Amino acid sequence: MTPCDPEVSEMRYVHIPDGSDEHDGHGVRASWTERTIRCGDRDVLYLMTDAIVDTVCCGDRVFHYATVVGFVLEWKSTVNEAGLPVSEVEPVETRKAQEEVAELLRQHEPGVQVSFRTG
């Protein structure tokens, strides 16, 4: 069994439109896109986010991070009540699989911070 072999649990993921968010008065701006990357013979869904936080003391701080949603089981197979597409995904739960996925992401996006959603 390799780190990207199937695990056990699964969850539904509602796809959010690519976009940006700005909080007036708080100095936070963020933009994100949904992406996939191949790990073994499976696709991994993740959100790539760039956020800028404007601080009074230190100026702008830029955060570049990937939030790994999970292995894709069924891509946009249904829609929810708001009409947004829904995929079935399997969280990346084992440490070995997380390390492999994080390394793949860092190869494509040097310096990226990586976090994982779990069940």
N, C-alpha and C positions, 0 to 999 in steps of 0.2 A: 504494500500500500504506500503510495506517495502522498506528500502533504496536500496535493490538490485533488485527491480522490474524494468521493462523496462522503459527507458526514451524516448526521441523523436528522436534525430539526430543520424546519422550513418556516418562512414567514411571507406575508404579502407586503409588497412595496408599491406605494402610490408614487408614480413619476411626477415630479414637480417640473414646471416649465423652467428652462434655463433662464437666468435673469440676474437681477441685482436687487439690492435692498439698501436703503439709506435711512438712517435714523437721525432726523434733524435735531440739532441741539445736543446730541450725544457724541458726535464726531466719529461715527462708525459707518463705513461703507463696505459692502461685500458684493462679490459677483461669483456665480457658480455655474458649472456645467456638469451634466451626467456623462460619464464615460465608461467604457469597458476595456479590459485588458485580458489577454489570454494567459491562463495559468494551466500548464499541462494541456488537457483536452477540454478545459472548461473556461467559460467567460466569467470574469469577476466584474460586478457593477460597483462603481464608486462615484462619489461627488468630488469634483475638484473645486476648491474654493480659494479665492484671494480676498483677504479682508485688510482694510486699512483702518487703523485706530489712531485718531489724532489726539495726542495727549498734550496738556498745557505745559507740563514740565519738560518733556523730552522730544517733542515733535511727533511726526508720524511713525508708527510701527506697522510693518507689513507682515501679514501671516499668509503663508501658502501651505494649504493642507488638503489631504485627501481623506475622506470619510468612506471607508469600505462598507458597502451595504451587504454584499455576499455573492456567492456563486449563483449564476442565473440558472434556474430550473425551467421556467417558462417565461418567455419574453413578451410583455404586453399582451397577455392572453385574455384579459377581461378589462372592463372599465368600472369605475366606482359610480356612486350616485351623482357626483359632480361632473361626470364625463371624462375624468382623468384616467389614463391607462394604468393598469396594475400588472405587475410581474410577480411571479413566485420566485423567491430566492432562498438560499440556504446560508445562514451566517457562517463566517469563517471563524471557527471557535477554537481549534487547536493551536497551540503556540507555534508549532512547526509550520503549519499552513499560513498563519499570520506572518511569520518571519519571511517565508517565501514570497508572499504577495507584497509585503512591504518592500522587499529588495527589488522586485520587478518594477514597482512604482518609482522607487528612487533611481533606477536606471533610466527611466523615461523623464522624470522630473527631479533633477538633483536638488537636494536640500528640502524636499517636501516633508512635512510632518504627516504621519499616518495614524489614523485611529480606526477602530473596528466597531460596528454595531453588532450586538449579539441579541438573540431571541428576545 
